[in-house]
Amino acid sequence: MTLRSFIDDVGSPDRTIAVVADGDTGPLAEMLADAFDGQSIAVDTDAAVSLDTDLDPELEGALAAAGDTAVLLEDGEPIAASPMGELYDAILAINSDLFVTGARGMGEIEFPDVLAGLEGIRLRLRGYPLAHKEKLLLIVVSRYIEQRAWAAGSGTLYSAFQRLSRIDDEIGTYETYAQLAETDVDVHVYGIDDGCPPELGTTVHTGTGPEYRDGWFVIYDPDDRTPPDAVGTALVCLETEPRVWDAVWTTDPDRISRIADYVAREL
């Protein structure tokens, strides 16, 4: 078993993001299509979504609301919907500097339902300068998982940085882990040992093997002290070539437990 096995061991659900508009779709639809260009998830900007099926009331309300809406379809059936404005605020209008500098911190990370519905899909995403928006999705997922751990206040968080100095070099990352240090979350950090702020009180794991050099994961595993509404989540990424990532995330408790057990045992 390796980190790679958790990425490869996923199905291939047929999911499409359809943009539903009262009239012609606008520039946000084009931005969304660009963000997912080259992915296994198609973005359909000329879609018609039926409301005739038996839908969850919240989903039906989102589909019936005025304004442009992104709808996630699985095998042609709606499973999630988000206003395009939410997607704009969460990912289309921002860049990674917002998180690196701490301009958007704990309690301010939004994760629209359409993005959350992409869990369990294997993604291949490029970082800057190969692409402007692709890797940002992974950053948003990472920060959202950290926020979930912080909000729950207990459980275990495993985070890999490739280089541990990133925690100190990036103001937003340092502030995030400083806030986590004020909770009862058991935080473990992983990476090449080039410096980690000791005052954060994290458990530090260092190495130089491929999974330390190429791995990026953020795994939140709740425990018996965690509030019942807390949601565990695991993101696993591998850099397969410079600035190119294979990735998947999941909220399935069994998969989270297996990933957390592997990291705790092998790294």
Sequence and secondary structure as in RCSB ss.txt:
>XXXX:A:sequence
MTLRSFIDDVGSPDRTIAVVADGDTGPLAEMLADAFDGQSIAVDTDAAVSLDTDLDPELEGALAAAGDTAVLLED
GEPIAASPMGELYDAILAINSDLFVTGARGMGEIEFPDVLAGLEGIRLRLRGYPLAHKEKLLLIVVSRYIEQRAW
AAGSGTLYSAFQRLSRIDDEIGTYETYAQLAETDVDVHVYGIDDGCPPELGTTVHTGTGPEYRDGWFVIYDPDDR
TPPDAVGTALVCLETEPRVWDAVWTTDPDRISRIADYVAREL
>XXXX:A:secstr
  HHHHHHS     EEEEEE SSS  HHHHHHHHHTTTSSSEEESS    S S   HHHHHHHHSSS EEEEEET
TEEEEEEEHHHHIIIIIT  THHHHTTSS TT     HHHHTTTT  EEEE TTT SSHHHHHHHHHHHHHHHHH
HH  SEEEEEEEETHHHHH HHHHHHHHHHHTSS EEEEEEESS   GGG  EEEE  SHHHHHEEEEEEE  TT
S TT   EEEEEEEEETTEEEEEEE  HHHHHHHHHHHHHH 
